[in-house]
Amino acid sequence: GRLKVYTHAELADEVESARNAQLFLSALSGAAGAYSAAQSGYSETTGSFTRNSPYGTSYGSYSTTTYIPALAQAAIDASEDRTASSMAVIEGQAQDKLHELQATILKDHTVMPDEWHGGMIVFDAPAKADTGVAEYTITLRFDGEEHSFSITQQRRP
């Protein structure tokens, strides 16, 4: 069968889709972190007591919940900083990949006399036989001529 050759636009779309998915997951994680941080301002204290008096001994338990807004806000701020940092890293990595694609992937380009143009071609992984070997031929048509390259791909022993 034929191997799919990817265009620059398709590769860029793939990078942007991956970036958007990662940003969504980071935002989702950030929202969960912010909720958890808001809850960190609460603390619960429980205990039990024994009281001896001339009328006998009595037992009991107590429970109290306190909320410290400054503690919760500090945790929320830290969570927001982590989320913003994570999103900046994701965006930076996506921009790096897009820049790399722009610099390395062959695009439609008119080559003028005495000019050269180079880059990479990205295509689907070939199907492997039961032996783990893939064999395929790449055929390039250039200036009315056809050039074929036969390739055998296998894992190193």
Secondary structure as UniProt FT lines:
FT   STRAND          5..6
FT   HELIX           8..39
FT   TURN            40..41
FT   STRAND          42..53
FT   TURN            54..55
FT   STRAND          56..67
FT   HELIX           69..104
FT   TURN            113..114
FT   STRAND          122..123
FT   TURN            130..131
FT   STRAND          134..142
FT   TURN            143..144
FT   STRAND          145..153
//
